[in-house]
Amino acid sequence: MEITKEHSCSPRAMKAYLDRVTGPRFEELGITTASAPFLAEIAHNEGISLKGLTDLVMVDKAHTTRVVSKLIESGLVENRAQGHEYSLYLTEEGTVKAERAMEIIGDAWKSMFRDLTPEEVDALNIILQKVSNVIKEASV
């Protein structure tokens, strides 16, 4: 199977599009495009450790530490663990912003795929789930 260049869209181009579409709305919300995925993952995985969050977001631990520190400082996330451990939970304000961030992200994905039929969206979801599984298997 060959994917031709004229029919492919690079991950960088997709991220740039999503950042351009979501950035102004995140700014109004008082968060960044970098912090939104972390808020969303903590919302779905309350009590998650720093390592678990690093693995889910697929970035290095230093980046996760920086983003989480900013989220804690801004009062959106709290660490309920003792010592050097992390057990991350959203604050009340963090929960509101995470829910709104997930809506913004969903709207951006809908915008990106607005020209697809419902059947194509269903097929794309199946394909993306399979690709996601491959990526998760490779990162274990």
N, C-alpha and C positions, 0 to 999 in steps of 0.2 A: 504494500500500500504506500502510495506517495501523496504527500500533501504539498500541493504546488504553492509557490509564493503568492501568486495573485489571488488565491483562495484562503490564505491564512491571515491571521491577525496576531501580531506578536503580543506576548504578555505585557511588554512594556507599553505598547500602544493602548491596550485595554486599561492598564493602571492609570496612564496619563488621562485617558478619557474620564474614568471614574473620579479621579482627583479633581479634574476641572469641573465636573458636574456637581460633585458633593462639597468641594472646598468652601464655596461661599455660604452654603447652608450650614455646614459644620461651624464655620466662623461665627455665624449668627447665634449658634447654640453655645458657643464658647469652648469648643473643642477643636481638635485638628484632624486632618485626614490620617495622621499617624496614630492618634489615640483611639479613634473610633473602633477599629477592629478589636482592640484590647477590651474596651468597654463591652462590646457585643459578646466576646468570649467569656468574660467574667460573668455577664448576665446569664449565660447559658450554663455556666459551670461554677456556681458560687462555692467558695471555699478552695478554689484551685490554688495550687502552689505556683511559685515563679517558674519552676522547671516545666510544669504542665502547661502553663500559659505560653512559654517559649516554644514548646513543641507544637501547640495548636496554631499559633500565629506564624510559625516557621521563620523565626528570626533568631539572631544570636542573643545569648543571655544578657549581654551588656545593653543591647537596645531595649530589651524587655525591662530591665532594671531601671533604665532612664525614664521610659514612658510610664511605668507603674509608679515611680517616685513622684513624677509630676501629677499623676492622677490622685495620689494620696495627698500631696500638698494642696491640690485644688479642692479637696473635700469630696471627690467623686467616688473614691475607693478607700476602703480601710483594710488594714492587715490585722487580723484577729489572732495571729499566732504569736508566740513568744520567741525572743532571741532572734536568731538568723533565719528562722523558718518563715514561710509566707502562707497565709490562708486568706485569700483575697475575697472581699465581699463589696458589693456596691452599697453606697450610702443611699439615703432616700433621693437626694438630688442626682446621684449617679444612676439610679434606676430610671428616673425620668429621662435623663439625657441619653442613656443607653437605648431605651425604647425608641426615642426620637431618632437617634443615629441609625438604628436598624431600619426604620421607615425610610430615611433618606437614602440609605444604601439600596434598599429594595426598589425605590423609585428610580435610582440611577441604573440599576440592572434592567428594569422595565424599559427605560428610555433607550438603552443600548440595543435591546432586542425588539424594539417597537415594530419593525418591519416583518417580524416572523409571525407565521400563522400559529394558532394554538397547538396544532399537531407538531410543528417544528419546535416550539418551545418544549413540548413534552419530550421529543426526541433529544433535544439539547440537554435537558435535565438528566436524562438517562446517560448520555455520553459524558457529561461533566461528572456525574457520580462515579462512573467507571474510571475516568482519569484521576479523580480525587483519590480513589482507592489505591491506584498504582502509586501515586505520590506518597500517600500515607505508608504504604508497605515499604517503599524505598527509604523512608526516613526513620524506620524502626531499627 
